[in-house]
Amino acid sequence: MTKSRLEQKIREANEAGRKALIPYLPAGYPDKERFWKELSALDKSGADIIEIGVPFSDPVADGPVVERASLQCLEAGVTLDWILAELKKRKGGFKAGIVLMGYYNPFYKYGLDRLAADAAEAGVTGFIVPDLPMEESEDMTKALAARGLDLIPLVGLNTSEERMKLYADNARGYVYFVSVLGTTGERTSLPEEIAGRLAVAKRVFDVPLALGFGISRPEQLTTFGDTIDAVVFGSSLIKHLDQGGDSAGFMARWK
């Protein structure tokens, strides 16, 4: 099996002596036109992978910042069809890998085989679906794999080593390690047990580990060393834009 493009992007960053940078932004935020400008700025400012949030009315993993932004996008008329159509227009225009992160209902309603085909045609390289249990992911995994797309697993502080080993059998791209027990959003400090759980995950998985949820500044990563290969940030980027900043300025703090 060929190596995932997402894994390649992270390994290339690691070989350059740094963590891979994975910003997250809901599709259509702050507005439908500016979103694409910010996405381009993230790409040109060093993002290795960009996670595009697919807005959903009943998010279970989103904290208040991401939830508010997503609801604003829904009110502006953002749909999965719009996201894929606009990405298709821009296919080949991004150096970063493109991942769609959203909840299962819109993907299932769209049709998994159709979703995989249209996503591949639009230049998407992977999906994250927080509310899709591993035991029910076979259909989506097969549909995506047929088009060379990755379904990225999420694990966290309460994921046992035995369950991590089950995820590891089919893990491709990277593993999203959730740093907190709760929803997305900035934290002033991270749980002490993260280091130990990351060490377990590092031993179990062959693909890169990306740490997300609660990350807002590089200093939070200094204690984790080589146990993580990439970092994901969403709420802090949204707040930066809300306060009048731009994506290029946000990315500069991570270089």
C-alpha positions as CSV (number, residue, x, y, z in Angstrom):
1,M,0.0,0.0,0.0
2,T,1.4,3.4,-0.9
3,K,2.1,5.8,1.9
4,S,-0.6,8.4,2.6
5,R,0.0,11.9,1.2
6,L,-1.0,13.2,4.7
7,E,1.6,11.1,6.4
8,Q,4.2,12.2,3.8
9,K,3.4,15.9,4.6
10,I,4.0,15.3,8.3
11,R,7.1,13.3,7.8
12,E,8.6,16.0,5.5
13,A,8.0,18.6,8.3
14,N,9.6,16.3,10.9
15,E,12.6,15.7,8.6
16,A,13.0,19.5,8.5
17,G,13.2,19.6,12.2
18,R,9.8,20.8,13.2
19,K,6.3,19.7,14.1
20,A,3.8,19.7,11.2
21,L,1.3,22.5,11.4
22,I,-2.4,21.7,11.0
23,P,-4.7,24.7,11.2
24,Y,-8.5,24.2,11.4
25,L,-11.1,26.6,10.0
26,P,-14.8,26.1,9.5
27,A,-15.7,26.3,5.8
28,G,-17.1,29.7,5.0
29,Y,-15.6,31.5,8.1
30,P,-15.4,34.5,8.7
31,D,-17.5,34.7,5.5
32,K,-17.8,32.7,2.3
33,E,-15.5,35.0,0.3
34,R,-12.8,35.7,2.9
35,F,-12.6,32.0,3.9
36,W,-10.8,31.1,0.6
37,K,-8.4,34.0,1.1
38,E,-7.6,32.8,4.6
39,L,-7.2,29.3,3.4
40,S,-4.8,30.4,0.7
41,A,-2.9,32.5,3.3
42,L,-2.6,29.4,5.7
43,D,-1.3,27.4,2.8
44,K,1.3,30.0,1.8
45,S,2.3,30.6,5.4
46,G,3.5,27.1,6.2
47,A,0.5,24.9,6.9
48,D,1.3,21.3,6.1
49,I,-2.3,20.1,6.3
50,I,-5.5,22.2,6.6
51,E,-8.5,20.8,8.3
52,I,-11.7,22.3,6.9
53,G,-14.7,22.1,9.2
54,V,-18.0,21.0,7.7
55,P,-20.6,23.1,9.6
56,F,-23.2,21.0,11.4
57,S,-26.2,22.0,13.5
58,D,-25.6,19.6,16.3
59,P,-21.9,19.3,17.0
60,V,-20.9,17.0,19.9
61,A,-17.1,17.8,20.0
62,D,-17.1,21.5,19.3
63,G,-16.5,24.1,22.1
64,P,-18.2,27.5,22.1
65,V,-15.8,29.2,19.7
66,V,-16.0,26.6,17.0
67,E,-19.7,26.0,17.5
68,R,-20.5,29.7,17.1
69,A,-18.4,29.9,14.0
70,S,-20.0,26.8,12.5
71,L,-23.5,28.1,13.2
72,Q,-22.6,31.4,11.5
73,C,-21.4,29.5,8.4
74,L,-24.7,27.5,8.3
75,E,-26.7,30.7,8.5
76,A,-24.6,32.0,5.5
77,G,-25.6,29.0,3.5
78,V,-22.5,26.8,3.6
79,T,-23.2,23.2,2.6
80,L,-21.2,20.2,1.9
81,D,-22.1,20.6,-1.8
82,W,-20.8,24.2,-1.8
83,I,-17.5,23.1,-0.1
84,L,-16.8,20.4,-2.6
85,A,-17.7,22.5,-5.6
86,E,-15.5,25.4,-4.5
87,L,-12.6,23.1,-3.7
88,K,-12.9,21.5,-7.1
89,K,-12.5,25.0,-8.7
90,R,-9.2,25.3,-6.7
91,K,-7.9,21.8,-7.0
92,G,-4.1,21.8,-7.3
93,G,-3.9,25.3,-5.8
94,F,-2.9,24.2,-2.3
95,K,0.5,22.7,-1.3
96,A,-1.1,21.6,2.0
97,G,-3.0,18.4,2.3
98,I,-6.8,19.1,2.6
99,V,-8.9,17.2,5.2
100,L,-12.6,17.6,5.8
101,M,-13.6,17.4,9.5
102,G,-17.3,17.0,10.2
103,Y,-20.1,14.9,11.6
104,Y,-21.4,11.7,10.1
105,N,-24.9,12.7,9.2
106,P,-24.1,15.1,6.3
107,F,-21.6,12.6,4.9
108,Y,-24.0,9.7,5.1
109,K,-26.8,11.7,3.6
110,Y,-24.6,12.8,0.7
111,G,-23.8,9.1,0.0
112,L,-20.4,7.6,1.0
113,D,-19.4,6.4,-2.5
114,R,-20.4,9.7,-4.1
115,L,-18.7,11.6,-1.3
116,A,-15.4,9.8,-1.8
117,A,-15.6,10.3,-5.6
118,D,-16.4,14.0,-5.3
119,A,-13.9,14.6,-2.5
120,A,-11.1,13.0,-4.5
121,E,-12.0,15.0,-7.5
122,A,-11.9,18.2,-5.4
123,G,-8.4,17.4,-4.1
124,V,-9.4,16.3,-0.6
125,T,-7.0,13.8,1.0
126,G,-8.7,12.7,4.2
127,F,-11.6,12.9,6.6
128,I,-12.1,13.2,10.3
129,V,-15.5,12.2,11.7
130,P,-15.6,12.6,15.5
131,D,-19.0,10.9,16.0
132,L,-18.3,7.8,13.9
133,P,-17.4,4.9,16.1
134,M,-14.7,2.6,14.9
135,E,-17.2,-0.3,15.0
136,E,-19.4,1.5,12.4
137,S,-16.7,3.0,10.2
138,E,-16.2,0.0,7.8
139,D,-18.4,1.4,5.0
140,M,-16.8,4.8,5.1
141,T,-13.3,3.4,5.3
142,K,-13.9,1.2,2.3
143,A,-15.5,4.0,0.3
144,L,-12.6,6.4,1.0
145,A,-9.9,3.9,0.6
146,A,-11.2,3.1,-2.9
147,R,-10.4,6.7,-3.8
148,G,-7.1,6.8,-2.0
149,L,-8.5,8.9,0.9
150,D,-7.7,8.4,4.6
151,L,-10.2,8.2,7.5
152,I,-8.2,9.6,10.4
153,P,-8.9,8.1,13.8
154,L,-9.3,10.1,17.0
155,V,-8.0,8.8,20.3
156,G,-7.7,10.5,23.7
157,L,-6.8,10.3,27.3
158,N,-9.5,7.7,28.0
159,T,-8.6,5.4,25.0
160,S,-7.2,2.1,26.3
161,E,-4.0,0.6,24.8
162,E,-6.1,-2.3,23.6
163,R,-8.5,-0.1,21.7
164,M,-5.6,1.9,20.3
165,K,-4.2,-1.4,18.8
166,L,-7.6,-1.9,17.1
167,Y,-7.4,1.5,15.6
168,A,-3.8,0.9,14.6
169,D,-4.8,-1.9,12.2
170,N,-6.3,0.5,9.8
171,A,-4.8,3.9,10.7
172,R,-3.6,5.9,7.8
173,G,-2.5,9.5,7.4
174,Y,-2.2,10.4,11.0
175,V,-3.8,9.9,14.4
176,Y,-5.6,12.8,16.0
177,F,-4.8,12.7,19.7
178,V,-7.4,14.7,21.7
179,S,-5.6,16.4,24.6
180,V,-8.6,16.9,26.9
181,L,-11.7,15.2,28.0
182,G,-14.2,17.6,26.6
183,T,-14.9,19.8,23.6
184,T,-12.6,22.0,21.5
185,G,-11.3,25.3,22.8
186,E,-8.2,27.0,24.2
187,R,-6.9,25.8,27.6
188,T,-4.5,27.6,30.0
189,S,-3.0,24.3,30.8
190,L,-3.2,20.7,29.6
191,P,-3.8,17.6,31.7
192,E,-0.7,16.1,33.3
193,E,-1.5,12.6,32.1
194,I,-1.1,13.6,28.4
195,A,2.6,12.7,28.3
196,G,2.0,9.2,29.5
197,R,-0.9,8.5,27.2
198,L,1.0,10.0,24.2
199,A,3.9,7.6,25.0
200,V,1.5,4.7,24.8
201,A,0.0,5.9,21.5
202,K,3.5,6.5,20.1
203,R,4.3,2.8,20.8
204,V,1.1,1.5,19.3
205,F,0.8,3.5,16.1
206,D,3.1,3.5,13.1
207,V,1.5,6.6,11.6
208,P,2.2,10.2,12.9
209,L,0.5,11.6,16.0
210,A,-1.1,15.0,15.9
211,L,-2.1,16.7,19.1
212,G,-5.2,18.9,19.1
213,F,-7.9,20.5,21.3
214,G,-6.8,23.2,23.7
215,I,-3.6,24.2,21.8
216,S,-3.0,27.9,21.4
217,R,0.7,28.6,21.7
218,P,4.0,26.7,21.0
219,E,5.1,26.7,24.6
220,Q,2.4,24.2,25.4
221,L,4.3,21.6,23.3
222,T,7.7,21.8,24.8
223,T,7.2,19.0,27.3
224,F,6.1,16.5,24.7
225,G,9.3,16.2,22.6
226,D,9.2,13.7,19.9
227,T,6.1,11.9,21.1
228,I,4.0,14.2,18.8
229,D,4.6,14.8,15.1
230,A,2.1,17.5,14.4
231,V,-0.1,20.1,16.2
232,V,-3.7,21.1,15.4
233,F,-5.2,24.5,16.3
234,G,-8.7,25.8,15.6
235,S,-10.3,27.9,18.3
236,S,-7.2,30.1,18.7
237,L,-7.1,30.8,15.0
238,I,-10.8,31.7,14.9
239,K,-10.3,34.1,17.9
240,H,-7.3,35.6,16.1
241,L,-9.4,36.3,13.0
242,D,-12.2,37.6,15.2
243,Q,-9.8,40.1,16.8
244,G,-8.8,41.6,13.4
245,G,-5.8,39.4,12.7
246,D,-5.1,37.4,9.6
247,S,-3.9,33.9,9.0
248,A,-0.4,34.8,8.0
249,G,0.1,36.7,11.2
250,F,-1.3,33.7,13.2
251,M,1.0,31.2,11.5
252,A,4.1,33.4,12.1
253,R,3.9,32.6,15.9
254,W,4.5,28.9,15.1
255,K,7.6,29.3,13.0
